[in-house]
Amino acid sequence: MRFPRQIPNVPLRSQVHELRPDVVWDEVGGEPLRYDHWRSLVADGPAPCVVFVHGGAWSTGDPSQAAGNALHLARRGLATVSLSYRLAPAHRFPAALDDVRRGLRHVRANAAALGVDPGRLVLCGLSAGAHLAVLAHLAEGLPALDPTFPPSLAAVSEDVRGVIAHYGPYDLARRYPVIDDFLGPRAADPEWLHLASPLHHAAHARAPMLLIHGTADTLVSWRESQKMHDALRAAGKQSELLLLEGAPHAFQVDWRGDANRRANAAMDGFLDRVLAQ
């Protein structure tokens, strides 16, 4: 089965990586769930793994979006599993969140086959994917968001060593233009907005978080990451915030630019710390 890919023609192999694209591992209601699996060829034994969640306003995007980050991580001996999820408006919240949590459990349950260390997983998301990654980590404390997992995954842990979130929206009450498509008929319901907003659930964090945002982001204000960071710290949780002066949304497009170099350096340091614990 062939799928559209936002970043086409990514090499399947180099001196540092091997890529298996669009691996279909399950389906929900006839919708395939897939991932890109980036194996590091410089890893010694089971590799730490970044479980990546793509952006795209919850309505576009695909696992290929991880390419730049995954290659960078492969050079450092880390694997990447980049997840797909069901997209809005055909699939409303919490469908995408359920798929991310299901995918995370799948990675842990199949760690040996993937060549990864199930005790050294980190969640990472961009934009809408940052929202989903952060909320996926917090949702275990929210019974209203409990999905029905297949029996093979029902008892699998969702624990991770850390969460990295780039320029995500964390307070959906700000009424972003795409919110109605994502949240569906209850988009104006204060209780639904509260439930879907990671900002209100910071007390459920179990792992350190690194939040990265550009101050020139005109799609999602950097204040979203500032507020999320403040909420985590107020709840006594571990959080780091990197604000990139003058950086726009999706600054990784300029991969060699100063903003992305600083973001990569912050991620490298964060990963070194949380994976060494």
Backbone as CSV, one residue per row, in Angstrom:
resi,resn,N_x,N_y,N_z,CA_x,CA_y,CA_z,C_x,C_y,C_z
1,MET,0.850,-1.200,0.000,0.000,0.000,0.000,0.880,1.243,0.000
2,ARG,0.568,2.182,-0.873,1.341,3.414,-0.966,0.579,4.561,-0.298
3,PHE,1.327,5.407,0.389,0.745,6.541,1.094,1.422,7.823,0.621
4,PRO,0.698,8.949,0.639,1.359,10.225,0.332,2.396,10.546,1.398
5,ARG,3.504,11.151,0.956,4.581,11.467,1.886,4.973,12.930,1.718
6,GLN,4.949,13.660,2.811,5.268,15.083,2.802,6.709,15.317,2.395
7,ILE,7.597,14.435,2.811,9.017,14.541,2.473,9.384,13.300,1.668
8,PRO,9.343,13.395,0.330,9.616,12.224,-0.495,11.113,11.990,-0.671
9,ASN,11.433,10.836,-1.199,12.801,10.522,-1.638,13.840,10.570,-0.520
10,VAL,13.422,10.237,0.687,14.399,10.129,1.777,15.174,8.829,1.584
11,PRO,16.505,8.876,1.630,17.285,7.646,1.444,16.897,6.571,2.454
12,LEU,16.785,5.345,1.972,16.428,4.241,2.858,17.609,3.764,3.694
13,ARG,18.813,4.152,3.295,19.990,3.689,4.041,21.145,4.661,3.855
14,SER,21.914,4.823,4.905,23.155,5.582,4.849,24.142,4.886,5.777
15,GLN,25.264,5.527,6.050,26.231,4.941,6.979,25.698,4.901,8.406
16,VAL,24.673,5.708,8.693,24.209,5.799,10.076,22.783,5.320,10.279
17,HIS,22.022,5.092,9.203,20.615,4.740,9.417,20.114,3.728,8.397
18,GLU,19.015,3.096,8.786,18.241,2.260,7.890,16.781,2.615,8.115
19,LEU,16.047,2.909,7.041,14.664,3.370,7.149,13.715,2.344,6.551
20,ARG,12.702,1.976,7.335,11.560,1.208,6.830,10.354,2.143,6.862
21,PRO,9.914,2.643,5.701,8.823,3.617,5.688,7.447,2.961,5.647
22,ASP,6.468,3.661,6.214,5.058,3.304,6.081,4.770,1.852,6.432
23,VAL,5.250,1.436,7.589,4.956,0.094,8.091,3.549,0.117,8.695
24,VAL,2.623,-0.601,8.093,1.257,-0.663,8.620,1.227,-1.718,9.729
25,TRP,0.903,-1.286,10.926,0.960,-2.192,12.066,-0.418,-2.519,12.637
26,ASP,-1.431,-1.725,12.258,-2.785,-1.984,12.763,-3.751,-1.120,11.959
27,GLU,-5.025,-1.240,12.256,-6.023,-0.359,11.672,-7.135,-0.140,12.681
28,VAL,-7.806,0.991,12.553,-8.945,1.319,13.408,-10.085,1.727,12.486
29,GLY,-11.158,0.975,12.524,-12.298,1.289,11.676,-11.956,1.333,10.198
30,GLY,-11.042,0.483,9.773,-10.624,0.452,8.384,-9.549,1.447,8.018
31,GLU,-9.144,2.294,8.961,-8.093,3.293,8.722,-6.751,2.716,9.152
32,PRO,-5.785,2.586,8.237,-4.496,2.000,8.629,-3.707,2.923,9.550
33,LEU,-3.063,2.320,10.522,-2.099,3.015,11.365,-0.716,2.537,10.938
34,ARG,0.206,3.467,10.744,1.519,3.105,10.214,2.610,3.907,10.925
35,TYR,3.830,3.524,10.666,4.957,4.280,11.200,6.130,4.174,10.249
36,ASP,7.045,5.155,10.351,8.377,5.069,9.760,9.328,4.627,10.867
37,HIS,10.109,3.601,10.588,11.056,3.095,11.575,12.472,3.421,11.126
38,TRP,13.124,4.289,11.870,14.499,4.680,11.611,15.396,3.926,12.594
39,ARG,16.158,2.974,12.096,17.089,2.223,12.931,18.475,2.864,12.831
40,SER,19.102,3.101,13.955,20.457,3.638,13.964,21.458,2.512,13.758
41,LEU,22.348,2.695,12.788,23.368,1.687,12.513,24.626,1.881,13.353
42,VAL,24.631,2.924,14.174,25.784,3.133,15.057,25.432,2.802,16.501
43,ALA,24.217,2.340,16.747,23.819,1.983,18.110,24.483,0.688,18.526
44,ASP,24.824,0.609,19.786,25.431,-0.593,20.352,24.373,-1.297,21.187
45,GLY,23.732,-2.311,20.631,22.658,-3.007,21.332,21.336,-2.295,21.150
46,PRO,20.309,-2.696,21.913,19.005,-2.039,21.804,19.131,-0.531,22.015
47,ALA,18.586,0.237,21.080,18.809,1.689,21.081,17.721,2.426,21.850
48,PRO,18.086,3.536,22.486,17.025,4.445,22.937,16.183,4.852,21.738
49,CYS,14.934,5.172,21.981,14.021,5.441,20.861,13.188,6.678,21.116
50,VAL,13.122,7.548,20.107,12.227,8.704,20.123,10.972,8.332,19.344
51,VAL,9.835,8.375,20.008,8.544,8.146,19.370,8.024,9.505,18.929
52,PHE,7.947,9.702,17.616,7.745,11.016,17.005,6.296,11.171,16.546
53,VAL,5.732,12.356,16.798,4.351,12.659,16.406,4.365,13.874,15.494
54,HIS,3.942,13.708,14.256,4.033,14.774,13.258,3.003,15.877,13.490
55,GLY,3.269,17.042,12.899,2.338,18.152,12.940,1.484,18.221,11.688
56,GLY,0.734,19.337,11.562,-0.134,19.517,10.412,-1.546,19.909,10.788
57,ALA,-1.704,20.681,11.881,-3.014,21.177,12.308,-4.008,20.044,12.532
58,TRP,-3.524,18.889,12.947,-4.337,17.688,13.205,-5.046,17.161,11.954
59,SER,-4.802,17.778,10.800,-5.578,17.413,9.604,-4.711,17.022,8.412
60,THR,-3.408,17.254,8.478,-2.494,16.887,7.396,-1.208,16.336,8.024
61,GLY,-0.238,16.033,7.163,1.048,15.543,7.645,1.102,14.033,7.676
62,ASP,2.311,13.507,7.841,2.511,12.063,7.848,3.851,11.754,8.504
63,PRO,4.157,10.480,8.726,5.383,10.131,9.458,6.678,10.609,8.823
64,SER,6.687,10.899,7.519,7.936,11.333,6.880,8.443,12.659,7.437
65,GLN,7.587,13.398,8.125,7.972,14.688,8.693,9.127,14.569,9.681
66,ALA,9.371,13.369,10.164,10.450,13.162,11.145,11.824,13.102,10.517
67,ALA,11.932,13.129,9.189,13.179,12.775,8.509,14.407,13.506,9.047
68,GLY,14.353,14.832,9.118,15.524,15.581,9.561,15.938,15.217,10.970
69,ASN,14.967,15.212,11.883,15.274,14.867,13.262,15.751,13.423,13.390
70,ALA,15.125,12.517,12.645,15.483,11.097,12.758,16.910,10.837,12.287
71,LEU,17.326,11.502,11.209,18.703,11.349,10.747,19.685,11.887,11.785
72,HIS,19.355,13.036,12.349,20.196,13.616,13.397,20.317,12.652,14.576
73,LEU,19.200,12.058,14.986,19.211,11.137,16.122,19.968,9.855,15.798
74,ALA,19.821,9.370,14.551,20.513,8.137,14.161,22.025,8.294,14.296
75,ARG,22.536,9.477,13.959,23.981,9.722,14.093,24.432,9.604,15.545
76,ARG,23.512,9.838,16.449,23.833,9.784,17.880,23.457,8.449,18.516
77,GLY,23.058,7.474,17.687,22.770,6.145,18.202,21.359,5.941,18.692
78,LEU,20.438,6.841,18.317,19.052,6.721,18.735,18.175,6.295,17.560
79,ALA,17.199,5.453,17.843,16.193,5.080,16.856,15.032,6.073,16.899
80,THR,14.242,6.077,15.836,13.021,6.877,15.788,11.903,6.020,15.219
81,VAL,10.756,6.070,15.870,9.531,5.510,15.306,8.551,6.662,15.167
82,SER,8.249,7.020,13.920,7.401,8.169,13.632,5.999,7.675,13.303
83,LEU,5.035,8.047,14.137,3.685,7.495,14.073,2.769,8.296,13.152
84,SER,1.845,7.602,12.516,0.694,8.255,11.910,-0.443,8.270,12.931
85,TYR,-1.474,9.034,12.631,-2.698,9.014,13.433,-3.854,9.448,12.545
86,ARG,-5.051,9.122,12.953,-6.229,9.486,12.168,-6.404,11.011,12.174
87,LEU,-6.709,11.546,11.013,-6.715,12.995,10.820,-8.124,13.578,10.829
88,ALA,-8.221,14.818,11.303,-9.456,15.597,11.236,-9.618,16.141,9.809
89,PRO,-10.837,16.493,9.408,-12.086,16.418,10.162,-12.786,15.077,10.097
90,ALA,-12.253,14.135,9.331,-12.907,12.824,9.254,-12.911,12.129,10.612
91,HIS,-11.886,12.412,11.410,-11.764,11.767,12.724,-11.558,12.860,13.772
92,ARG,-12.481,12.951,14.681,-12.471,14.014,15.686,-11.743,13.561,16.955
93,PHE,-11.346,14.548,17.739,-10.773,14.285,19.057,-11.725,13.400,19.866
94,PRO,-11.212,12.371,20.546,-9.799,12.078,20.819,-9.189,10.998,19.925
95,ALA,-9.663,10.821,18.691,-9.154,9.745,17.837,-7.642,9.818,17.671
96,ALA,-7.123,11.004,17.334,-5.678,11.141,17.120,-4.904,10.841,18.398
97,LEU,-5.409,11.317,19.516,-4.754,11.055,20.802,-4.734,9.561,21.102
98,ASP,-5.850,8.893,20.877,-5.906,7.448,21.104,-4.856,6.725,20.255
99,ASP,-4.685,7.167,19.002,-3.734,6.501,18.106,-2.298,6.686,18.569
100,VAL,-1.979,7.880,19.080,-0.627,8.115,19.586,-0.352,7.230,20.795
101,ARG,-1.301,7.153,21.696,-1.115,6.313,22.885,-1.024,4.834,22.503
102,ARG,-1.833,4.432,21.555,-1.798,3.053,21.062,-0.446,2.750,20.407
103,GLY,0.045,3.735,19.606,1.340,3.561,18.954,2.477,3.472,19.941
104,LEU,2.435,4.290,20.982,3.474,4.244,22.009,3.504,2.877,22.679
105,ARG,2.347,2.352,23.001,2.288,1.022,23.606,2.800,-0.051,22.644
106,HIS,2.475,0.111,21.364,2.949,-0.859,20.368,4.473,-0.878,20.312
107,VAL,5.088,0.285,20.352,6.554,0.346,20.318,7.138,-0.386,21.517
108,ARG,6.595,-0.131,22.694,7.126,-0.801,23.880,6.913,-2.320,23.808
109,ALA,5.724,-2.722,23.369,5.409,-4.147,23.327,6.242,-4.889,22.286
110,ASN,6.697,-4.182,21.253,7.451,-4.802,20.168,8.892,-4.305,20.119
111,ALA,9.394,-3.891,21.266,10.721,-3.291,21.329,11.801,-4.222,20.791
112,ALA,11.732,-5.486,21.107,12.783,-6.408,20.668,12.833,-6.483,19.148
113,ALA,11.674,-6.590,18.500,11.635,-6.666,17.042,12.117,-5.370,16.406
114,LEU,11.895,-4.244,17.084,12.302,-2.939,16.566,13.760,-2.618,16.902
115,GLY,14.368,-3.423,17.751,15.754,-3.168,18.140,15.911,-1.991,19.072
116,VAL,14.888,-1.704,19.891,14.951,-0.552,20.788,14.835,-1.010,22.229
117,ASP,15.270,-0.135,23.121,15.230,-0.377,24.556,13.899,0.140,25.094
118,PRO,12.998,-0.733,25.564,11.679,-0.263,26.013,11.738,0.600,27.261
119,GLY,12.861,0.568,27.960,13.011,1.405,29.137,13.585,2.772,28.843
120,ARG,13.897,3.043,27.561,14.465,4.354,27.197,13.710,4.922,25.996
121,LEU,12.444,5.239,26.231,11.595,5.854,25.214,11.375,7.320,25.557
122,VAL,11.324,8.159,24.520,11.036,9.589,24.672,9.995,9.962,23.628
123,LEU,9.000,10.733,24.032,7.999,11.250,23.101,8.453,12.593,22.561
124,CYS,8.228,12.837,21.271,8.578,14.115,20.656,7.504,14.483,19.638
125,GLY,7.061,15.742,19.644,6.060,16.176,18.685,6.311,17.577,18.192
126,LEU,5.812,17.853,16.974,5.900,19.176,16.371,4.500,19.748,16.197
127,SER,4.293,20.981,16.657,3.048,21.709,16.425,1.846,20.920,16.961
128,ALA,0.886,20.562,16.099,-0.235,19.750,16.572,0.271,18.447,17.175
129,GLY,1.361,17.923,16.640,1.966,16.723,17.209,2.532,16.960,18.587
130,ALA,2.976,18.191,18.873,3.430,18.524,20.219,2.261,18.490,21.188
131,HIS,1.126,19.045,20.762,-0.086,18.967,21.585,-0.422,17.516,21.900
132,LEU,-0.402,16.663,20.868,-0.769,15.262,21.066,0.250,14.532,21.938
133,ALA,1.534,14.809,21.741,2.565,14.140,22.534,2.445,14.520,24.005
134,VAL,2.274,15.810,24.284,2.159,16.249,25.677,0.882,15.693,26.309
135,LEU,-0.237,15.776,25.586,-1.489,15.283,26.153,-1.462,13.763,26.309
136,ALA,-0.812,13.064,25.383,-0.689,11.612,25.522,0.036,11.250,26.809
137,HIS,1.041,12.038,27.155,1.776,11.759,28.389,0.932,12.062,29.623
138,LEU,0.072,13.054,29.537,-0.720,13.463,30.694,-2.024,12.686,30.825
139,ALA,-2.461,12.032,29.757,-3.827,11.504,29.704,-4.056,10.300,30.604
140,GLU,-2.990,9.606,31.010,-3.214,8.446,31.878,-3.885,8.840,33.186
141,GLY,-3.770,10.081,33.578,-4.433,10.537,34.796,-5.834,11.058,34.573
142,LEU,-6.358,10.906,33.342,-7.666,11.480,32.992,-8.601,10.368,32.525
143,PRO,-9.427,9.828,33.429,-10.322,8.730,33.054,-11.226,9.059,31.864
144,ALA,-11.595,10.324,31.686,-12.475,10.699,30.580,-11.817,10.479,29.226
145,LEU,-10.492,10.320,29.209,-9.773,10.104,27.949,-9.290,8.672,27.795
146,ASP,-9.746,7.767,28.652,-9.300,6.382,28.549,-9.831,5.750,27.270
147,PRO,-8.941,5.301,26.383,-9.397,4.595,25.183,-9.559,3.110,25.468
148,THR,-10.109,2.398,24.515,-10.170,0.946,24.602,-9.019,0.373,23.792
149,PHE,-8.054,-0.200,24.479,-6.900,-0.785,23.804,-7.186,-2.247,23.475
150,PRO,-6.584,-2.758,22.398,-6.711,-4.185,22.120,-6.076,-4.984,23.251
151,PRO,-6.526,-6.230,23.454,-6.018,-7.028,24.574,-4.495,-7.121,24.622
152,SER,-3.844,-7.151,23.465,-2.384,-7.283,23.443,-1.673,-6.055,23.998
153,LEU,-2.366,-4.923,24.057,-1.737,-3.690,24.530,-2.336,-3.184,25.838
154,ALA,-3.363,-3.848,26.335,-4.110,-3.315,27.474,-3.245,-3.118,28.709
155,ALA,-2.287,-3.995,28.941,-1.474,-3.914,30.157,-0.104,-3.296,29.920
156,VAL,0.142,-2.751,28.730,1.453,-2.196,28.393,1.577,-0.779,28.933
157,SER,2.716,-0.466,29.510,2.946,0.854,30.098,3.143,1.919,29.027
158,GLU,2.721,3.138,29.337,2.973,4.303,28.482,4.072,5.192,29.053
159,ASP,4.802,4.722,30.035,5.842,5.538,30.654,6.954,5.855,29.654
160,VAL,7.459,7.073,29.720,8.581,7.509,28.898,9.579,8.220,29.801
161,ARG,10.809,8.378,29.293,11.842,9.072,30.063,11.708,10.586,29.964
162,GLY,11.074,11.065,28.879,10.947,12.502,28.689,10.002,12.809,27.546
163,VAL,9.634,14.084,27.448,8.767,14.574,26.376,9.387,15.844,25.807
164,ILE,9.533,15.888,24.479,10.057,17.075,23.788,8.950,17.621,22.898
165,ALA,8.640,18.894,23.047,7.501,19.471,22.331,7.905,20.789,21.668
166,HIS,7.764,20.831,20.345,8.103,22.018,19.571,6.838,22.795,19.193
167,TYR,6.805,24.049,19.551,5.795,25.041,19.145,4.364,24.485,19.095
168,GLY,3.969,23.900,20.226,2.631,23.319,20.290,1.602,24.243,20.911
169,PRO,0.313,24.026,20.591,-0.781,24.719,21.277,-1.236,23.889,22.471
170,TYR,-1.283,24.482,23.627,-1.605,23.742,24.843,-2.871,24.236,25.535
171,ASP,-3.386,25.364,25.092,-4.661,25.889,25.618,-5.594,26.064,24.428
172,LEU,-6.448,25.082,24.179,-7.289,25.114,22.980,-8.444,26.094,23.107
173,ALA,-8.638,26.655,24.283,-9.645,27.699,24.431,-9.263,28.967,23.676
174,ARG,-8.036,29.045,23.180,-7.635,30.203,22.369,-8.327,30.207,21.010
175,ARG,-9.017,29.112,20.694,-9.858,29.045,19.492,-9.049,29.242,18.217
176,TYR,-8.073,28.410,18.033,-7.340,28.413,16.765,-8.299,28.084,15.621
177,PRO,-8.038,28.589,14.399,-8.985,28.413,13.285,-9.341,26.965,12.983
178,VAL,-8.437,26.033,13.259,-8.686,24.629,12.912,-9.316,23.842,14.059
179,ILE,-9.597,24.499,15.157,-10.083,23.796,16.338,-11.418,23.102,16.079
180,ASP,-12.328,23.754,15.351,-13.642,23.156,15.122,-13.528,21.828,14.388
181,ASP,-12.639,21.756,13.374,-12.450,20.503,12.647,-11.892,19.421,13.556
182,PHE,-11.023,19.801,14.469,-10.385,18.834,15.342,-11.322,18.358,16.456
183,LEU,-12.000,19.288,17.101,-12.810,18.948,18.266,-14.239,18.551,17.917
184,GLY,-14.716,18.924,16.727,-16.033,18.484,16.310,-17.166,19.276,16.933
185,PRO,-18.342,18.678,17.058,-19.533,19.413,17.505,-19.408,20.034,18.884
186,ARG,-18.484,19.523,19.696,-18.330,20.064,21.047,-17.208,21.099,21.120
187,ALA,-16.831,21.667,20.003,-15.685,22.577,19.972,-15.867,23.804,20.856
188,ALA,-17.117,24.217,21.094,-17.363,25.392,21.925,-17.716,25.024,23.368
189,ASP,-17.700,23.746,23.681,-18.048,23.271,25.019,-16.858,23.495,25.951
190,PRO,-16.992,24.335,26.982,-15.853,24.618,27.870,-15.246,23.367,28.503
191,GLU,-16.076,22.380,28.860,-15.545,21.169,29.469,-14.712,20.362,28.475
192,TRP,-15.136,20.322,27.207,-14.408,19.604,26.166,-13.086,20.296,25.865
193,LEU,-13.125,21.631,25.794,-11.901,22.401,25.576,-10.917,22.198,26.722
194,HIS,-11.441,22.180,27.928,-10.591,21.967,29.103,-9.940,20.594,29.042
195,LEU,-10.722,19.578,28.712,-10.205,18.216,28.653,-9.123,18.066,27.592
196,ALA,-9.301,18.745,26.459,-8.371,18.612,25.334,-7.141,19.488,25.458
197,SER,-7.046,20.295,26.509,-5.957,21.253,26.666,-4.930,20.761,27.681
198,PRO,-3.727,20.401,27.241,-2.703,19.924,28.182,-2.414,20.896,29.315
199,LEU,-2.579,22.177,29.069,-2.275,23.198,30.075,-2.947,22.892,31.412
200,HIS,-4.146,22.324,31.358,-4.923,22.111,32.581,-4.592,20.796,33.285
201,HIS,-3.677,20.012,32.728,-3.420,18.681,33.280,-1.957,18.485,33.662
202,ALA,-1.264,19.586,33.890,0.180,19.517,34.157,0.502,18.654,35.365
203,ALA,-0.394,18.584,36.330,-0.127,17.822,37.548,0.037,16.339,37.281
204,HIS,-0.367,15.852,36.104,-0.268,14.427,35.791,1.054,14.061,35.108
205,ALA,1.948,15.025,34.918,3.234,14.725,34.273,4.056,13.799,35.157
206,ARG,4.679,12.804,34.509,5.512,11.847,35.223,6.962,11.897,34.760
207,ALA,7.219,12.598,33.666,8.569,12.661,33.101,8.927,14.118,32.824
208,PRO,10.217,14.428,32.758,10.630,15.796,32.422,10.179,16.179,31.019
209,MET,9.950,17.461,30.817,9.564,17.976,29.508,10.522,19.072,29.069
210,LEU,10.747,19.124,27.746,11.479,20.213,27.108,10.549,20.850,26.095
211,LEU,10.267,22.136,26.277,9.387,22.888,25.393,10.227,23.880,24.596
212,ILE,10.054,23.881,23.272,10.837,24.742,22.381,9.879,25.539,21.506
213,HIS,10.124,26.841,21.388,9.209,27.689,20.628,9.951,28.916,20.111
214,GLY,9.611,29.346,18.902,10.163,30.568,18.341,9.328,31.777,18.697
215,THR,9.987,32.885,19.011,9.243,34.077,19.430,8.580,34.800,18.259
216,ALA,8.920,34.438,17.015,8.287,35.047,15.841,7.253,34.114,15.219
217,ASP,6.788,33.140,15.981,5.775,32.193,15.498,4.436,32.917,15.386
218,THR,3.900,33.021,14.170,2.628,33.704,13.950,1.447,32.736,13.872
219,LEU,1.710,31.438,13.931,0.625,30.452,13.917,0.231,30.031,15.328
220,VAL,1.241,29.755,16.144,1.010,29.386,17.543,1.934,30.259,18.390
221,SER,1.369,31.096,19.223,2.167,32.031,20.005,3.127,31.302,20.943
222,TRP,4.317,31.865,21.083,5.304,31.311,22.013,4.784,31.307,23.449
223,ARG,3.777,32.139,23.710,3.208,32.187,25.062,2.527,30.871,25.443
224,GLU,2.139,30.080,24.445,1.578,28.757,24.735,2.611,27.895,25.463
225,SER,3.833,27.882,24.965,4.882,27.092,25.621,5.270,27.701,26.967
226,GLN,5.268,29.022,27.039,5.573,29.675,28.316,4.535,29.285,29.367
227,LYS,3.261,29.308,28.993,2.207,28.964,29.947,2.280,27.489,30.350
228,MET,2.577,26.624,29.385,2.685,25.202,29.705,3.853,24.959,30.655
229,HIS,4.970,25.615,30.383,6.144,25.510,31.251,5.810,25.993,32.658
230,ASP,5.156,27.135,32.756,4.802,27.687,34.061,3.865,26.753,34.820
231,ALA,2.899,26.152,34.108,1.963,25.237,34.761,2.678,24.001,35.286
232,LEU,3.623,23.482,34.508,4.388,22.320,34.960,5.220,22.652,36.191
233,ARG,5.878,23.790,36.154,6.707,24.177,37.288,5.847,24.429,38.533
234,ALA,4.682,25.057,38.339,3.791,25.322,39.466,3.290,24.020,40.096
235,ALA,3.197,22.951,39.274,2.756,21.651,39.778,3.909,20.831,40.341
236,GLY,5.108,21.424,40.385,6.259,20.734,40.929,6.885,19.733,39.973
237,LYS,6.648,19.900,38.666,7.164,18.976,37.666,8.419,19.544,37.015
238,GLN,9.184,18.654,36.374,10.423,19.070,35.716,10.111,19.575,34.313
239,SER,10.485,20.816,34.038,10.238,21.397,32.722,11.361,22.350,32.365
240,GLU,11.772,22.284,31.091,12.741,23.220,30.542,12.092,23.938,29.367
241,LEU,12.383,25.215,29.222,11.808,26.022,28.153,12.919,26.705,27.383
242,LEU,12.911,26.531,26.052,13.839,27.233,25.180,13.036,28.099,24.226
243,LEU,13.165,29.420,24.368,12.541,30.366,23.448,13.603,30.828,22.457
244,LEU,13.316,30.652,21.170,14.263,30.984,20.113,13.909,32.347,19.536
245,GLU,14.710,33.340,19.845,14.433,34.711,19.440,14.356,34.814,17.915
246,GLY,13.219,35.314,17.435,13.047,35.563,16.008,12.730,34.350,15.166
247,ALA,12.610,33.175,15.779,12.354,31.953,15.001,10.867,31.828,14.692
248,PRO,10.518,31.374,13.487,9.119,31.210,13.093,8.591,29.832,13.493
249,HIS,7.352,29.584,13.152,6.784,28.245,13.259,7.542,27.335,12.290
250,ALA,7.666,26.065,12.649,8.312,25.073,11.782,9.698,25.522,11.332
251,PHE,10.496,26.009,12.280,11.819,26.538,11.940,12.753,25.451,11.412
252,GLN,12.395,24.161,11.568,13.253,23.091,11.050,13.365,23.102,9.528
253,VAL,12.481,23.842,8.854,12.586,23.952,7.396,13.973,24.462,7.004
254,ASP,14.510,25.384,7.807,15.889,25.845,7.620,16.771,25.005,8.528
255,TRP,17.086,23.798,8.058,17.723,22.820,8.930,19.067,23.299,9.461
256,ARG,19.812,24.046,8.646,21.136,24.508,9.079,21.089,25.897,9.721
257,GLY,19.894,26.431,9.898,19.756,27.758,10.494,20.087,27.758,11.978
258,ASP,20.305,28.946,12.505,20.697,29.084,13.906,19.632,28.544,14.846
259,ALA,18.347,28.796,14.539,17.281,28.338,15.427,17.290,26.828,15.536
260,ASN,17.414,26.143,14.422,17.388,24.688,14.478,18.638,24.119,15.133
261,ARG,19.773,24.762,14.914,20.993,24.305,15.589,20.843,24.416,17.106
262,ARG,20.266,25.518,17.559,20.058,25.690,18.995,19.047,24.680,19.532
263,ALA,17.998,24.437,18.756,16.993,23.456,19.179,17.603,22.067,19.271
264,ASN,18.406,21.690,18.264,19.042,20.382,18.291,19.988,20.238,19.472
265,ALA,20.734,21.292,19.757,21.648,21.238,20.893,20.881,21.055,22.201
266,ALA,19.755,21.762,22.330,18.942,21.617,23.541,18.364,20.206,23.644
267,MET,17.898,19.662,22.514,17.366,18.299,22.516,18.454,17.285,22.865
268,ASP,19.636,17.458,22.278,20.728,16.525,22.563,21.055,16.514,24.052
269,GLY,21.145,17.691,24.651,21.450,17.767,26.067,20.338,17.162,26.912
270,PHE,19.110,17.450,26.560,17.959,16.902,27.294,17.940,15.374,27.208
271,LEU,18.148,14.845,25.983,18.145,13.395,25.815,19.270,12.745,26.593
272,ASP,20.449,13.358,26.577,21.562,12.806,27.349,21.196,12.702,28.830
273,ARG,20.523,13.735,29.329,20.187,13.742,30.761,19.113,12.709,31.106
274,VAL,18.020,12.714,30.351,16.909,11.836,30.743,17.207,10.369,30.447
275,LEU,17.980,10.094,29.417,18.270,8.704,29.083,19.334,8.106,29.992
276,ALA,20.092,8.960,30.653,21.132,8.477,31.571,20.583,8.197,32.959
277,GLN,19.346,8.568,33.222,18.794,8.401,34.564,18.646,6.925,34.903
